[in-house]
Amino acid sequence: MKIAILLIAACALLAGCATKKHVEIQRVAVPVPVECKEPVPARPVMPTESLGGAATTLDQFAQAAMAEIERREGYEGELRTALMACTTPATDAIGRH
């Protein structure tokens, strides 16, 4: 009886090995969150912040305001560059997005 059970078990194992398994590998594009390691640019000191209230003339204020616009545009450019570095999708080894 034991021999019959062993023969049935051996046949079952051999039958399992004889069946052909089909393995199909598929590539699935899934976005993976990645930490952004771009440094945050330092905020520049704005010229109008250092003006002294009533002692400031209109010309001094206008000059400081124009200089501040230039600094803010430069700072905005640095922030946009950092943002683009963090939001641009990485390409894989083939070069597709």
C-alpha positions as CSV (number, residue, x, y, z in Angstrom):
1,M,0.0,0.0,0.0
2,K,2.8,2.3,0.9
3,I,4.5,1.6,-2.4
4,A,1.3,2.5,-4.3
5,I,1.0,5.8,-2.5
6,L,4.6,6.6,-3.2
7,L,4.1,5.8,-6.9
8,I,1.0,8.0,-7.1
9,A,2.9,10.8,-5.3
10,A,5.9,10.4,-7.7
11,C,3.6,10.5,-10.7
12,A,1.9,13.6,-9.4
13,L,5.2,15.3,-8.9
14,L,6.5,14.3,-12.4
15,A,3.2,15.4,-14.0
16,G,3.6,18.8,-12.4
17,C,7.1,19.1,-13.8
18,A,5.9,18.0,-17.3
19,T,3.4,20.8,-17.7
20,K,4.8,23.8,-19.5
21,K,4.5,27.1,-17.6
22,H,4.1,30.3,-19.5
23,V,5.8,33.3,-17.9
24,E,5.2,36.7,-19.5
25,I,7.0,39.8,-18.3
26,Q,5.2,43.0,-18.9
27,R,6.6,46.5,-18.3
28,V,4.2,48.7,-16.4
29,A,4.9,52.4,-16.2
30,V,4.1,53.5,-12.6
31,P,5.1,56.9,-11.3
32,V,7.3,56.6,-8.2
33,P,7.6,59.5,-5.8
34,V,11.2,60.6,-5.4
35,E,12.6,63.1,-2.9
36,C,13.6,66.4,-4.5
37,K,17.2,67.2,-3.4
38,E,17.3,70.6,-5.0
39,P,18.5,73.3,-2.5
40,V,16.1,76.1,-1.8
41,P,17.6,79.5,-2.9
42,A,18.2,82.0,-0.1
43,R,15.8,84.9,-0.1
44,P,17.7,88.2,-0.8
45,V,17.4,91.2,1.4
46,M,15.1,93.6,-0.3
47,P,16.1,97.3,-0.6
48,T,12.8,98.7,0.5
49,E,13.0,96.8,3.8
50,S,15.9,98.8,5.0
51,L,14.4,102.2,4.2
52,G,13.9,104.5,7.3
53,G,10.3,105.7,7.2
54,A,9.8,109.5,7.2
55,A,13.5,110.3,6.4
56,T,13.2,108.7,3.0
57,T,12.6,110.9,-0.1
58,L,10.5,109.9,-3.0
59,D,13.5,109.5,-5.2
60,Q,15.2,107.2,-2.7
61,F,12.1,105.1,-2.4
62,A,11.7,104.9,-6.2
63,Q,15.3,103.9,-6.6
64,A,15.0,101.2,-3.9
65,A,11.7,99.9,-5.4
66,M,13.3,99.5,-8.9
67,A,16.3,97.7,-7.4
68,E,13.9,95.4,-5.5
69,I,12.0,94.5,-8.7
70,E,15.3,93.4,-10.2
71,R,16.2,91.3,-7.2
72,R,12.8,89.7,-7.0
73,E,13.0,88.8,-10.7
74,G,16.4,87.2,-10.1
75,Y,15.1,85.3,-7.1
76,E,12.0,84.2,-9.0
77,G,14.3,82.8,-11.7
78,E,16.2,80.8,-9.1
79,L,13.0,79.5,-7.6
80,R,11.7,78.5,-11.1
81,T,15.0,76.7,-11.8
82,A,14.7,74.7,-8.5
83,L,11.1,73.9,-9.2
84,M,11.8,72.7,-12.8
85,A,14.6,70.4,-11.4
86,C,12.1,68.8,-9.0
87,T,9.2,68.5,-11.4
88,T,10.8,67.4,-14.6
89,P,10.2,63.7,-15.2
90,A,13.2,61.5,-15.1
91,T,14.0,59.5,-18.3
92,D,14.8,55.8,-18.2
93,A,17.8,54.1,-19.8
94,I,16.3,54.1,-23.2
95,G,15.6,57.8,-23.1
96,R,11.8,57.8,-23.2
97,H,9.5,59.6,-20.7
